[in-house]
Amino acid sequence: MRESVIYQDILQEGIEKRNQEIAIKMINKGINLETIVDVTGLSIEQLQQLQAQQQNTQPE
């Protein structure tokens, strides 16, 4: 049985969100961005955005 387009979209969004969560943990552990790109498949630009978001949400 073929999954619907809506199901595929929801599944892809879930995978993207999980990859972002993994990337945030890796960023917080100090792993370099090139390694995170290789592991998660996210772009450098996406990682830089996540990194900026993390810096803005951390208490000083």
C-alpha positions in Angstrom: 0.0 0.0 0.0 1.3 3.5 -0.9 1.4 6.1 1.8 -0.5 9.3 1.0 1.3 12.5 0.2 0.1 14.0 3.4 1.6 11.1 5.4 4.9 11.5 3.6 5.0 15.2 4.3 4.3 14.6 8.0 6.9 11.9 8.1 9.5 14.1 6.5 8.7 17.0 8.9 9.2 14.5 11.8 12.6 13.4 10.5 13.7 17.0 10.0 12.6 17.9 13.5 14.5 14.9 15.0 17.6 15.8 12.9 17.4 19.3 14.3 17.2 18.0 17.9 20.2 15.8 17.3 22.1 18.7 15.8 21.4 20.9 18.8 22.8 18.2 21.1 25.9 17.9 19.0 26.3 21.7 18.8 26.1 21.8 22.6 28.8 19.2 22.9 31.1 21.3 20.7 31.1 19.0 17.7 32.2 20.8 14.6 29.6 21.8 12.1 31.0 19.8 9.2 30.6 16.6 11.2 27.0 17.5 12.2 26.2 18.1 8.5 27.5 14.6 7.7 25.5 13.0 10.5 22.2 14.9 10.2 22.1 15.9 6.5 21.2 19.4 7.5 22.9 22.3 5.7 25.5 24.6 7.3 23.0 27.4 7.1 20.4 25.4 9.0 23.0 24.6 11.7 24.1 28.2 12.0 20.5 29.2 12.5 20.1 26.5 15.2 23.3 27.6 16.8 22.1 31.3 16.9 18.8 30.2 18.3 20.6 28.2 21.1 22.8 31.2 21.9 19.7 33.5 22.1 17.8 31.1 24.4 20.5 30.4 26.9 20.5 32.4 30.1 23.5 34.6 30.7 
